Amino acid sequence: MSKTVKLGIEQKQFSYEKKTPPAVVIQSGDTVIFETEDANCGLIRKETDLWPEFEKIYEAAGGCNPVTGPVYVEGAKEGDCLAVEILEVTPGLEFQGGYTSIQSGVGVLEDVLGTFQEPLEAKTRICPFEDGKITMKLEEPGAHLELPLSPFVGSIGVAPKYDRRASFYQGSEWCGNIDLPDVRPGATVVLPVNVEGGLLSIGDVHACQGDGEITGCALECQGTVKVRVALLSREEAHYVGCPQVNTDEWIGSIGLPNCSDLTAAMKMGYTDLVRRMEREFGIAQCDGYMLLNLAGEVRVGNEMCCLCRINRRFLKKYTDQA
């Protein structure tokens, strides 16, 4: 019989690695509840708290962008896959709010090198949560906007086969810090197993985020993530080489070209998706390539990765023939 286990926020880690002792051992089909810390480990709680440099975060908290775990899945071995079904994402724990910020000289629209203009002044906005809404103050005194809560998991990954990977990085071998808004309830993330037990960790809940996380800081917050974990073979998962995000509506592959640009990420994700469509649905590569050209979709994560996806309605013909 499947069980539910809970990992507290004190189980936070700052890397994905095979040498980290598991926080819990589960069976395929079990449910895990992760309590997660925010990306700056609680160092930003008021608007006078400005984003600190990595050195200051490491000195004060031991690291940044923590993940909770790892979870050892009994029977998982190299060459398998973990299917992580996102059941619930609840923003807020001790602090019922989050923060977003401008980090001087950091972000898609700023550059401290190679430009004439000065970077924008560092700025923090504390945004409380209430009744499913986020309140964001504006520059004009007394003015504010209301945004809907739209929480998702920013970081999810497994241990790499060899090297230790910091939790704020991402790559196709372990997944990691992807910041993709589609990793939300209703989605299943499929990850490769590189070491015995898989060693799954989750963290970096965001209360909401636009595509690209363009300032480098979404609406960061503590949170609780509830998932169901299943062990699959790569054949069952139709796994090619990229982590997957799938829903009842679409299938998708995450392009993670290790700190390259979005063009490389899109090429990687779409190539994986063409191969998946051939493997799972029998769609010839030329047909898959042209289909994605006409109906494929791209969701941008944190300017380093993207999710390439296709709606299942375009695959229905092939599903019905199977």
PEUR-V478651 format. One record per run of one state. SS is the DSSP state (2 for helix, 1 for strand, 0 for the rest). FROM is the first residue (numbers start at 1). TO is the last residue. If there is no record, write none. Layout:
SS/FROM/TO ; SS/FROM/TO
This chain:
0/1/3 ; 1/4/7 ; 0/8/8 ; 2/9/11 ; 1/12/13 ; 0/14/14 ; 1/15/16 ; 0/17/23 ; 1/24/26 ; 0/27/30 ; 1/31/36 ; 0/37/53 ; 2/54/61 ; 0/62/66 ; 1/67/73 ; 0/74/79 ; 1/80/91 ; 0/92/96 ; 1/97/102 ; 0/103/122 ; 1/123/130 ; 0/131/132 ; 1/133/137 ; 0/138/143 ; 1/144/148 ; 0/149/151 ; 1/152/157 ; 0/158/164 ; 1/165/166 ; 0/167/169 ; 1/170/171 ; 0/172/174 ; 1/175/177 ; 0/178/187 ; 1/188/192 ; 0/193/197 ; 1/198/206 ; 0/207/219 ; 1/220/220 ; 0/221/222 ; 1/223/233 ; 2/234/237 ; 0/238/243 ; 1/244/246 ; 0/247/249 ; 1/250/255 ; 0/256/261 ; 2/262/281 ; 0/282/284 ; 2/285/295 ; 0/296/296 ; 1/297/300 ; 0/301/305 ; 1/306/311 ; 2/312/321 ; 0/322/322
